[in-house]
Amino acid sequence: MKKIILSIAVLSLALSSCDDFLTKEPKQNQSDELALATFSGIDEATAGNYVNLRSGSWYGSTFPVTFDVMCGNCAVGPITGRMRSEVIWNYNPNSTLGLWAAAYNMILGCNRVLAAIDEGTFNREGATDEQINSVKAENLFLRAIAYFDLVRVYAQPYGYIKANGITGTEALGVPIIREDDLSARPARNTVAEVYEQLIIPDLQEAERLMSTSYVRANVKDRKAAITVPVIQALMARVYQYHEDWQLAADYATKVINNGSYRLLSGNNFVKQWDGTVSGDETIFKIYIVYGESSNDIGGLLTVPEYDGAQGYGDVRVSNDLIELFDPEDVRYTDLMTTNSEYQGYYWSKKYPGKDNSLNYNDVPIFRISEMYLIRSEAIFNGAKVSGVSSDVVDLNRVATSRGANSYQEFSVENLFKETRREFFLEGHIFFDMKRLQLSLTREDHSQIENQNIAFPGTRWALPIPQHEILNNKNMVQNPGYNVQ
């Protein structure tokens, strides 16, 4: 097995200075090659690959919140100064999101495990073919979700590129890397190639390999483990972004018909956020382990308390979002709160913390409501689903389960309204706006810069870290971000 040679920019999720760039190998590669010589070692390395998802530059910290701040679901609170740069889209190659490093760390870890399995020279003692195939499926899924998030953040959306026949730099995605030797310094593949040569084939193979009875051993929460419906949920989302509407509907339906997940209504929906009701809506999540990892979502978002509680209230819910809710919608009545010291402001209750600490919050990646909304949009775009009579049916299933009024018809405007209400502070809005080719307009915007961001525009593809440009002669920067 070849040794990985890797030079990446390790950034914090928040905007950081160029002094924060580091060059290092992934953790897995610093250990002896013998670590992957047994199935036990391969299994442990796979568990290590999971850890990247909950890193401080990805779902383990403010990654989901950042996009709601950028796109008008949230605004800066009245007290502290965090996330003021994000709200005005103040990104440049020396100060960008840290996803690049975290995702490629995981990709390289997955590549090593996949190479070891494919070579087949490891000690299989105690392992069945079913276990080996399922572990391979986990790594294929992890590699696919890494590339999916990378191409969503650092590239223009697939549908926009395809519809407008765009070529050149604007059509570029991220480098596809399947080997564990990066000394060649890879160039960027196109967005279409990233979907069609890696993300979709990896997920198809993962679904084929994963046993329906497999669940990773020793996980603290089964919803944090990759299973067949987790793979299918990502496939539904990927096919939605790739505009394969029948496949998006088919895979959303597979998850809906699985029977393990259900839409919760009223108070039950609200209580799943504080853990007092089982999260039957959750398909896959990042489980934050008390004492082992933490995130600061709770303190960042929680209403500021002046009586000894922990909330900082840095990020409040925008009035633009508040105005979208119907009066009886529990997402408004029960998942928002106020503070008498700060009249006119709302804060979210979605991340109340666990184990009596705001610093520990699980983060949902897929929920069943998304599958209904994907299917609704797919039917609108021509997909057929047995037993679902029209495109508005699933849209209304989600809305009415929350106490909101039903829609008279499906439209892109109504879909976007519902996704904003349903997934606020879960990191969907930026990607939905790009995918639907919607411009950003904000009324509740306290900053003087960049109140509105037009689509199309260069800002919708965030800058590649400058460290990557400097250390790879084949890497080209996104338009609009070249450093002089």
Protein Blocks (a to p, Z undefined) as FASTA:
>chain_A
ZZdddddddddfbdcdfklpccdddfklmpcfklmmpfklmmmmmmmmmmmmmmmklmml
mmmmmmmmmnopaccdfkbmghklmmnopacfklccfklmmmmmmmmmmmmmmmmmmnop
acfehiafklmmmmmmmmmmmmmmmmmmmmmmmpccfklmmmnopghjllpccdddfbfc
fklopadddfklmmmmmmmmmmmmmmmmpcfkbccehiabfklpccfklmmmmmmmmmmm
nopaklmmmmmmmmmmnopaccdehjlmmmmmnopaccfkbmbdcdddehkaccfklmmm
pccdfehpabeolaccdfklmmmpcfklmklmmmgccdfklghiacdfkbnogehiakbc
cddfbdfklmmmmmmmmmmnopacehiabfklmmmmmmmmnopacdfbdcfklmmmmmmm
mmgonlpmmmmmmmnopacddfblcbfghkbacdddfklpccddfklmmmomkbccdehi
acZZ
